[in-house]
Amino acid sequence: MTLPFSLSPLEPSGDKKTLRRQLQAERQSLVDRHQRAMHLQEVLRVWLTGRQDRLIGAYWPIKGEFDALPALFRWSEADETRRIGLPVMQRETKQLRFHVWYPGCEMEEDAFGIPKPKDTPTFEPTLLIVPCVGYGPGGIRLGYGGGFYDRTLGTLEPRPYTVGLAYSHGFVPWLVGEPHDVPLDAVLNEDGVAWQVPPP
């Protein structure tokens, strides 16, 4: 695949800010992003059939991220007890709480300009779907650098199962985690399951 402009190859570096910028630029420039998204929708739908969850925390897509909400809405239609939640940041703790979302529910912008459900109930998800700027071996995730998911996962008990969603271009083989990073339990991309914790 040819990008519309030249990007330097991803090379090992401790500069995660530069890596984030490069991966976001690549993601937004993918000429086949729509096709990749269609494949990832199907991967997610099939993967969810093997789960027993009824409460899923998701995200509102920004900056070219994969939009999981259509697949999740179809998942929720199969059982009226299933709930989808979107994150709302708590200013005091800088952690996330998940508020029920459904198509057509009233939305408002959060402090970062990202839409969030307005005045809907909260719940604690058993499955948390996490956006990835990039990802590495063993479920290491590269996010936007705010640390919201890591702080949130550090307080949820029981800890939800976490699955990262990304396009395959975001795999960084030399990416290593930092002490505060919480590895994902699984990563899905448009080609299928890119990583999953081995069964015990």
Backbone torsions as a table, in degrees:
resi	resn	phi	psi	omega
1	MET	NA	137.2	-179.9
2	THR	-106.5	127.2	177.1
3	LEU	-83.6	154.7	-176.5
4	PRO	-72.1	-6.0	174.6
5	PHE	-149.0	165.8	-173.7
6	SER	-86.4	128.3	174.1
7	LEU	-118.0	141.1	178.4
8	SER	-69.8	150.3	-179.6
9	PRO	-62.1	150.4	176.5
10	LEU	-72.0	118.8	-179.3
11	GLU	-121.4	151.5	179.5
12	PRO	-53.5	129.1	-176.8
13	SER	-158.7	147.8	174.9
14	GLY	-86.7	-1.4	-176.7
15	ASP	-88.7	89.1	-176.6
16	LYS	-72.5	-26.0	177.1
17	LYS	-61.6	-44.9	178.6
18	THR	-64.6	-41.9	179.7
19	LEU	-62.3	-43.0	178.2
20	ARG	-59.4	-47.2	-179.4
21	ARG	-59.7	-43.8	-177.0
22	GLN	-66.6	-44.8	-179.1
23	LEU	-66.1	-37.7	177.2
24	GLN	-66.0	-40.5	178.3
25	ALA	-63.2	-42.5	178.4
26	GLU	-62.3	-44.8	-177.7
27	ARG	-61.3	-44.2	-178.5
28	GLN	-72.3	-15.5	-178.4
29	SER	-102.2	1.7	179.9
30	LEU	-63.2	117.0	-176.6
31	VAL	-69.8	-20.9	-179.9
32	ASP	-110.9	29.2	-175.3
33	ARG	-61.4	-37.9	179.5
34	HIS	-62.3	-43.7	179.4
35	GLN	-64.6	-41.8	177.6
36	ARG	-61.3	-41.0	-179.8
37	ALA	-63.0	-39.7	178.6
38	MET	-62.2	-42.5	178.7
39	HIS	-64.3	-42.7	-178.5
40	LEU	-68.2	-32.9	173.6
41	GLN	-56.7	-45.8	-178.5
42	GLU	-67.9	-42.0	177.6
43	VAL	-57.8	-45.8	-179.0
44	LEU	-64.8	-44.3	-179.5
45	ARG	-60.3	-44.6	180.0
46	VAL	-66.3	-43.2	-178.5
47	TRP	-61.8	-38.2	-178.7
48	LEU	-66.1	-23.9	-180.0
49	THR	-65.0	-21.2	178.6
50	GLY	-89.7	3.3	-178.1
51	ARG	-109.2	152.3	179.5
52	GLN	-105.5	8.9	-175.2
53	ASP	-64.9	149.7	172.3
54	ARG	-120.9	-12.1	-178.4
55	LEU	-126.1	107.4	-176.5
56	ILE	-116.2	127.3	171.1
57	GLY	-91.8	132.7	-177.0
58	ALA	-127.9	-150.5	-178.7
59	TYR	-154.7	157.1	174.0
60	TRP	-90.0	122.8	-172.9
61	PRO	-70.3	136.0	176.3
62	ILE	-135.4	161.0	170.5
63	LYS	52.4	42.9	176.4
64	GLY	80.3	9.3	179.0
65	GLU	-64.8	155.2	173.3
66	PHE	-64.9	136.4	179.7
67	ASP	-95.5	104.9	-179.0
68	ALA	-84.4	-11.0	-170.8
69	LEU	-63.2	-38.6	177.1
70	PRO	-59.6	-43.8	178.4
71	ALA	-65.8	-38.6	-179.4
72	LEU	-69.2	-36.1	177.8
73	PHE	-63.9	-41.9	176.8
74	ARG	-61.9	-39.8	176.2
75	TRP	-59.7	-43.6	-176.6
76	SER	-70.2	-28.5	-178.9
77	GLU	-66.2	-22.4	-176.5
78	ALA	-76.5	-13.7	-177.4
79	ASP	-155.8	120.0	-174.9
80	GLU	-68.9	-11.8	177.8
81	THR	-87.1	-5.9	-179.8
82	ARG	-79.6	142.5	-178.1
83	ARG	-131.4	143.5	173.9
84	ILE	-113.2	136.9	177.5
85	GLY	-125.2	149.2	173.8
86	LEU	-114.1	149.2	-174.5
87	PRO	-77.2	143.2	172.8
88	VAL	-128.9	123.9	-177.3
89	MET	-77.6	134.3	174.4
90	GLN	-89.7	117.6	-174.3
91	ARG	-58.4	-38.9	-174.6
92	GLU	-69.4	-42.9	-173.8
93	THR	-101.3	-13.2	-173.4
94	LYS	55.6	33.8	173.8
95	GLN	-111.3	169.6	-177.1
96	LEU	-106.4	139.7	168.1
97	ARG	-118.5	148.4	-174.1
98	PHE	-107.6	122.3	-179.4
99	HIS	-106.6	139.6	-179.0
100	VAL	-54.4	133.7	174.7
101	TRP	-124.8	144.3	171.7
102	TYR	-151.6	153.2	-179.1
103	PRO	-54.8	128.5	178.6
104	GLY	91.7	-4.9	179.5
105	CYS	-69.9	152.9	-177.6
106	GLU	-67.6	135.1	-176.9
107	MET	-122.1	158.1	172.3
108	GLU	-145.7	162.0	-178.8
109	GLU	-85.3	143.3	174.5
110	ASP	-87.6	-171.1	-175.8
111	ALA	-63.3	-18.8	-179.3
112	PHE	-101.9	6.8	179.8
113	GLY	80.2	14.4	-179.4
114	ILE	-97.2	131.6	-179.3
115	PRO	-61.2	141.7	176.6
116	LYS	-140.4	153.8	177.5
117	PRO	-63.2	143.7	-179.8
118	LYS	-103.2	118.0	172.4
119	ASP	58.9	36.0	173.5
120	THR	-99.6	161.1	-178.1
121	PRO	-62.7	156.7	175.6
122	THR	-101.9	160.1	172.8
123	PHE	-155.6	164.9	176.4
124	GLU	-103.5	116.0	-176.2
125	PRO	-71.3	149.8	170.8
126	THR	-92.7	-18.8	176.0
127	LEU	-130.7	128.7	-178.6
128	LEU	-117.8	118.7	178.0
129	ILE	-95.1	122.1	-168.6
130	VAL	-117.8	131.1	175.9
131	PRO	-75.6	145.4	179.2
132	CYS	-122.5	130.5	165.9
133	VAL	-72.2	-41.6	176.0
134	GLY	-153.1	171.8	177.9
135	TYR	-151.7	155.1	-178.6
136	GLY	-128.2	-173.7	-179.9
137	PRO	-59.8	149.5	174.6
138	GLY	71.1	19.6	177.3
139	GLY	81.2	15.1	176.6
140	ILE	-69.9	131.7	-176.5
141	ARG	-113.2	138.8	169.7
142	LEU	-106.8	113.6	178.5
143	GLY	-103.4	-152.5	-177.7
144	TYR	-90.1	-2.5	174.0
145	GLY	96.7	0.8	-179.1
146	GLY	-81.5	-20.8	178.7
147	GLY	75.8	11.6	-175.1
148	PHE	-63.7	-44.0	-177.8
149	TYR	-68.4	-41.2	179.8
150	ASP	-62.7	-43.2	177.9
151	ARG	-64.2	-40.6	-179.2
152	THR	-65.8	-45.3	-179.0
153	LEU	-65.0	-26.9	179.4
154	GLY	-70.9	-14.2	-176.5
155	THR	-114.3	-19.3	-177.6
156	LEU	-74.8	130.5	-179.0
157	GLU	-138.9	116.7	0.8
158	PRO	-72.4	154.3	-179.1
159	ARG	-69.7	130.8	178.7
160	PRO	-70.9	155.6	171.8
161	TYR	-69.8	135.6	-175.3
162	THR	-116.0	133.0	176.7
163	VAL	-130.1	125.4	177.4
164	GLY	-90.5	144.5	177.1
165	LEU	-117.9	131.5	-178.2
166	ALA	-160.4	163.0	169.9
167	TYR	-87.8	155.7	-172.0
168	SER	-63.1	-24.0	179.3
169	HIS	-61.9	-21.2	-175.5
170	GLY	-82.2	0.8	178.5
171	PHE	-73.0	124.6	179.9
172	VAL	-118.7	100.6	-170.4
173	PRO	-63.1	-23.7	-178.4
174	TRP	-98.3	5.7	-178.6
175	LEU	-67.5	130.7	177.8
176	VAL	-123.8	150.8	-179.0
177	GLY	-81.4	159.4	172.9
178	GLU	-100.7	167.1	-175.0
179	PRO	-54.5	-32.0	-177.0
180	HIS	-86.3	-8.7	-176.5
181	ASP	-72.3	136.6	175.9
182	VAL	-105.8	109.6	-178.0
183	PRO	-60.3	148.8	176.2
184	LEU	-75.9	153.9	176.1
185	ASP	-81.3	-24.2	179.7
186	ALA	-157.3	155.6	173.6
187	VAL	-134.0	129.8	175.4
188	LEU	-113.5	140.2	169.5
189	ASN	-131.1	-174.3	-173.7
190	GLU	-67.3	-12.2	178.9
191	ASP	-94.7	-9.5	-180.0
192	GLY	134.6	-148.0	179.5
193	VAL	-83.8	111.8	-179.2
194	ALA	-84.4	-26.9	179.0
195	TRP	-159.2	142.7	173.0
196	GLN	-155.0	139.6	178.9
197	VAL	-57.2	127.4	179.7
198	PRO	-61.8	145.5	177.8
199	PRO	-63.9	149.3	-179.2
200	PRO	-65.6	NA	NA
